[in-house]
């Protein structure tokens, strides 16, 4: 038995150059067998212009796959849940180099938010048993949840 869920309680974000933004995605695992937990990180093409962040060190990059990370989780009690934060310090940062022109590019001419232009950072989690599988074999069995 393995259950994995990714939750985030922060939902309101305001970008101000030089200021951090609270963002707290956390992976929750309930398992009674050892498993690999995989994390898919997706950034819009413009994300790096507007924000930076660091993953918690325990999330290891999966060799040969861009934006895929993993961690090993020992067998536990299926009736208890272990939490694994995703972002170091639960903060993303808006660099001082972001200009008024950069910010204006995120809005339509009428001043409304251009949702297609907004930088987005998305995380998805999945888990697969560890016994008898290498991390790459386990990753081959991942079925990513759809939202």
N, C-alpha and C positions, 0 to 999 in steps of 0.2 A: 504494500500500500504506500503510495506516494501522492500527496496533494501539494500543489504549488500554486501560489497566488501572488500577484504583484499589486500593491495598493499604494496610493499616494493621497495624503490628506491636504496638501497645499494645492490650491486651484486658482488663486489670483496672483497674477504676476505683473509687475510694473518695472519696465526697463528704464534705468537711470544710469548713464555712463559713470563708471567708477564705483557703483554700489552692487553688493551681492543681492541675489534673489533666493528666497527660501524655496527649495524643491526637495521633497523627501520620498522619492520612490523607495519602497522596501519590499523585498521578496520574503514571503512567509512559507515555510516548509513544514509539513507534518509527514513523517515517514517512519516506517518500522524496518526498512532495509536501507543499506547504503545507496546513495544515488549521486548522479551528476546533476547539478542545476545549471541550466544554460540561460544566458541573458543576451537578448538581441538589442542592440543600440542603434537607433535610426535618427539621423539628423537631416534636416532640410539642407539643400545646397548652400543656403546663405547663413546657416546657423553660426559658423565660425566667425563671421563678420560681426555678429552681435553678442555672442556669449562664449564662455569657456567653462570647463568643469573638469574634475578629476574623478574617476571611479575609485571606489574603495579598493585598496591594494589586493584584497583577497580574491577579487574577480580577475581571473587570468585570461589573457587573450588566447583564443583557440587558433592554433597555427593553421594557416591556409584559408582562414575565413575572416573577412573584414567585418568589424562590428559585432562579432560574436565572442562572448566571454563565458567562462564557466567556473564553478567551484565544486569541490567534493564535499558531500555532507554525509557524516557517519550515521549509521542506523540509530534511530531514536525511538521514542514512543509515538505511535500514531495518534494518540490522544493529546499530545502536546505539540506546540508550534514553536519553531525557531525562526527568529527574524534576522535578515541579512540586508543591511542598508546598501544602497547602490552608489550614491554620490557622496564623496568625501565631504564631511561637514554639513551635508544636506543643503549645499549652496551651489548655485551657478553664478558666474560673474559676468558683468557687462564691462568690457574694457573701456578705459578712458578715451581710447581712440575712436569710439563711436561718435559720429558727428550729428549735428542737427539734420543735415542732408540725408544721412543714413536713416535716421528716425523718420523723416518725412517720406522716405521711399516705402514705408510700411502702411501708408494711408492712401486712400483714393483722393482724387482732386476735391471732392466734396467734404473731406475731413473724416469720412467713415473708415473704419479699419479694413484694410485689404487682407482678408484672411489667407489668400494664396501667397502673400508676400511675408507673412509672419514667420519668424524662425521657430522651428519646432524640434523638440527633443523627445523621442518616444522610446519606451522600454517595454520589452515583452519577456516573460519568463516561461520556461518549460523544464521538466525533469524526466530523467530516465534512470533506471536501475544501474548500479555500478558493477555488481557481481557479474563476472564472466565477460565483461565488455571493456574495451579500451575507451578513452574519452572520444576518439574519432568514431568508433563503432557506435557508441551511444548517441553521438550527435546525428549520425545517419538515421536514427530512429525517431528523432524529434518531429513532433507534429505541432507547429506553432498555433496557438489559439488565435482565432479571429475575433475582432471586436465589432 
